[in-house]
Amino acid sequence: MRLDKFVAQSLQLPRSAARTLITRGRVMVDGKVCKKADTALSGAETVTAEGKPLSCQQFVYIMLNKPKGVVSASTDKRDRTVVDLLEGAFPRRELFPAGRLDKTSTGFVLLTDDGAFAHAILSPRRHVPKTYRVELDTPVTPAMVAAFEEGVTLADGERMQPAGLIPDPENPLAATVVLRQGVYHQIKRMFGVLDAGVNELHRQAIGGLSLDPELAPGQWRELSAEELAQLAPGLAPGGENA
């Protein structure tokens, strides 16, 4: 990584401001002043700016509890987005949601700027499961469970992969759904061909990582390395196999 990019990301500055710090001799690499903004860093160097040590995350990974009425997008001309909920906490990052939830749906959204990692999580060949709680307008039936296990054929003729449908023993209108693919409005469309409407849809988990119960709707936090490993075992940040 170039020195000016490292300083910009570490201090959340525009690249031009980082270059100014460097050319004015305010940045040191391994204890020596470095005025060359294009200096290549290996990652092993100690970098300071005005005497303060800098550290830089290559990518950001965020767990967010999406509330209703917010769209799963980076920008939108009409509605508030999941990125807007961060309120400018990462101004130099091009964050986006890795997978989408409908505007009326709630729950776990992963935000990142690591395109390779997001692509790997969403890739059908990896089969990273997503777990949801649904509430329907009609009771869950054994026929619905069997249809999900077999693979529901949507109204347009597209056949879905087998999915899990686990009825809630205490609420006949509720169930847990486990998907290993992502198709537009998939859960609502699957129940639609089974003559059931979805009143509530909440994503509880991605892979082996559940939504933090301490996060209220609209709240977020960064993920730890251990939590990233739970998202997709065997997949390292950066989208490469561990």
C-alpha positions in Angstrom: 0.0 0.0 0.0 1.2 3.5 -0.8 2.1 5.7 2.2 -0.4 8.4 1.3 -3.2 5.9 1.1 -2.1 4.3 4.4 -2.1 7.7 6.2 -5.4 8.7 4.6 -7.2 5.6 5.7 -5.6 5.6 9.2 -6.6 9.2 9.9 -9.8 9.2 7.8 -8.4 12.1 5.7 -8.7 12.9 2.0 -5.7 11.6 0.1 -4.6 15.2 -0.7 -4.5 16.1 3.0 -2.5 13.0 3.7 0.0 14.0 1.0 0.3 17.4 2.6 1.2 15.9 5.9 3.8 13.7 4.2 5.5 16.4 2.1 5.7 18.7 5.2 7.7 16.1 7.0 5.0 15.2 9.6 5.1 11.5 8.8 7.8 9.1 9.9 8.4 5.5 8.7 10.5 3.3 11.0 11.7 6.4 12.9 12.8 8.4 9.8 11.0 11.3 8.2 9.5 10.2 4.8 8.4 12.9 2.4 7.6 10.6 -0.5 3.8 10.0 -0.7 4.2 7.1 -3.1 6.5 5.1 -0.8 5.4 1.5 -0.9 4.7 -0.1 2.5 4.9 -3.8 3.1 2.8 -3.7 6.3 5.6 -4.4 8.6 6.7 -0.8 9.0 6.0 1.5 12.0 4.3 4.7 10.7 3.7 7.8 12.8 2.0 11.1 12.0 3.0 14.1 14.2 4.4 11.6 16.7 1.3 9.4 16.9 1.5 5.8 15.8 -0.9 4.9 12.9 -2.6 1.6 12.2 -4.7 0.9 9.1 -7.4 -1.6 8.5 -7.4 -2.9 4.9 -11.1 -3.5 5.1 -14.1 -2.8 7.4 -16.7 -5.4 8.4 -19.8 -4.2 10.2 -22.8 -6.0 11.7 -25.9 -3.8 11.5 -29.4 -4.5 12.8 -31.6 -3.1 10.0 -34.9 -1.5 11.0 -38.0 -1.3 8.8 -38.1 1.5 6.3 -34.4 1.5 5.5 -33.2 0.2 2.1 -30.3 -2.1 1.7 -28.1 0.1 -0.6 -25.1 2.4 -0.4 -27.1 5.4 -1.7 -30.7 6.2 -2.5 -32.3 9.4 -3.7 -35.5 8.8 -1.8 -35.0 6.6 1.2 -32.5 6.3 4.1 -30.0 3.5 3.5 -28.1 1.1 5.7 -24.9 3.0 5.0 -26.7 6.3 6.1 -27.2 4.6 9.5 -23.4 4.7 10.1 -23.7 8.5 10.2 -20.4 9.2 8.5 -18.3 7.0 10.8 -16.2 5.8 7.8 -16.1 8.8 5.4 -13.3 7.5 3.2 -14.7 4.0 2.9 -16.9 2.8 0.0 -19.1 0.6 2.1 -22.0 -1.5 0.7 -24.3 -4.2 2.0 -23.2 -7.8 1.3 -26.6 -9.1 0.4 -29.9 -7.3 0.7 -33.0 -7.2 2.9 -36.3 -5.8 1.7 -37.3 -2.3 2.8 -39.9 -3.8 5.1 -37.6 -6.6 6.5 -35.3 -6.3 9.5 -32.2 -7.9 11.0 -28.6 -8.7 10.3 -27.0 -6.9 7.4 -23.2 -7.2 6.8 -21.6 -3.9 5.6 -18.1 -4.0 4.1 -15.8 -2.6 1.5 -14.2 -6.0 0.9 -15.7 -6.9 -2.5 -14.0 -10.3 -2.7 -15.2 -11.4 0.7 -18.7 -10.3 0.1 -18.8 -12.0 -3.3 -17.5 -15.2 -1.7 -20.2 -15.1 1.0 -22.9 -14.6 -1.5 -21.6 -17.1 -4.1 -24.0 -20.1 -4.6 -21.1 -22.5 -4.7 -20.2 -21.7 -1.1 -23.7 -22.3 0.2 -23.3 -19.9 3.2 -26.7 -20.3 5.0 -28.8 -17.3 6.0 -31.3 -17.8 8.8 -34.6 -15.9 9.1 -37.6 -15.8 11.4 -40.9 -15.3 9.6 -44.4 -14.7 10.7 -47.1 -15.6 8.2 -50.8 -14.8 7.7 -51.7 -18.5 7.8 -50.4 -21.5 9.9 -47.3 -23.3 8.8 -48.2 -26.8 7.5 -46.3 -30.1 7.0 -46.9 -29.6 3.2 -45.0 -26.3 3.4 -42.1 -27.9 5.2 -42.0 -30.7 2.6 -42.1 -28.2 -0.2 -39.2 -26.2 1.2 -37.2 -29.5 1.7 -37.8 -30.5 -1.9 -37.2 -27.1 -3.4 -40.0 -24.6 -4.2 -40.8 -23.8 -7.8 -41.6 -20.1 -8.1 -44.5 -18.7 -10.1 -42.2 -17.8 -13.0 -41.0 -21.5 -13.1 -37.6 -21.0 -11.4 -36.8 -23.9 -9.1 -35.3 -23.0 -5.8 -32.7 -25.0 -4.0 -33.9 -27.1 -1.0 -34.3 -24.9 2.1 -35.1 -25.4 5.7 -38.5 -24.5 7.2 -38.8 -25.2 11.0 -42.1 -24.4 12.6 -42.3 -22.6 15.9 -43.8 -25.1 18.3 -45.3 -22.2 20.4 -46.7 -20.1 17.5 -48.3 -21.8 14.5 -47.9 -18.6 12.4 -44.1 -18.4 12.9 -41.1 -20.4 11.7 -37.4 -20.4 11.0 -36.2 -20.4 7.4 -32.7 -21.4 6.4 -31.6 -20.5 2.8 -28.4 -21.2 0.9 -29.1 -19.0 -2.1 -30.2 -15.5 -2.6 -33.0 -14.7 -5.1 -35.0 -11.4 -5.3 -37.8 -11.5 -2.7 -37.1 -15.2 -2.4 -38.8 -16.1 0.9 -41.9 -14.1 0.1 -42.2 -15.6 -3.3 -41.7 -19.1 -2.0 -44.5 -18.7 0.5 -46.6 -17.0 -2.1 -46.8 -20.1 -4.3 -47.8 -22.0 -1.2 -50.7 -19.6 -0.6 -49.1 -17.9 2.5 -48.3 -14.3 3.0 -45.2 -13.1 5.0 -46.1 -10.4 7.6 -42.7 -10.2 9.2 -39.2 -11.2 8.0 -36.2 -10.9 10.2 -32.7 -12.1 9.4 -31.2 -13.8 12.5 -27.8 -15.1 11.2 -25.4 -15.3 8.4 -23.4 -18.5 8.3 -22.6 -19.4 11.9 -22.8 -15.8 13.2 -26.0 -14.6 14.8 -27.1 -11.0 15.1 -25.9 -9.5 18.4 -29.0 -9.3 20.7 -27.5 -6.1 22.2 -27.9 -4.2 18.9 -31.2 -2.3 18.8 -32.7 -1.6 15.4 -30.5 0.9 13.6 -27.4 0.1 15.8 -24.2 -1.4 14.5 -20.7 -2.5 15.5 -17.5 -3.8 13.8 -16.9 -7.5 13.7 -13.9 -9.2 15.3 -11.7 -11.7 13.4 -13.3 -14.5 15.3 -16.7 -13.4 14.2 -15.6 -13.1 10.6 -14.5 -16.7 10.8 -18.0 -17.7 11.9 -19.6 -16.1 8.9 -17.9 -18.5 6.5 -15.5 -21.1 7.9 -12.4 -21.4 5.7 -12.8 -18.0 4.1 -10.3 -15.3 5.1 -11.0 -11.6 4.9 -10.0 -10.4 1.5 -12.0 -13.2 -0.1 -9.2 -15.8 -0.1 -9.4 -19.3 1.2 -7.8 -19.6 4.6 
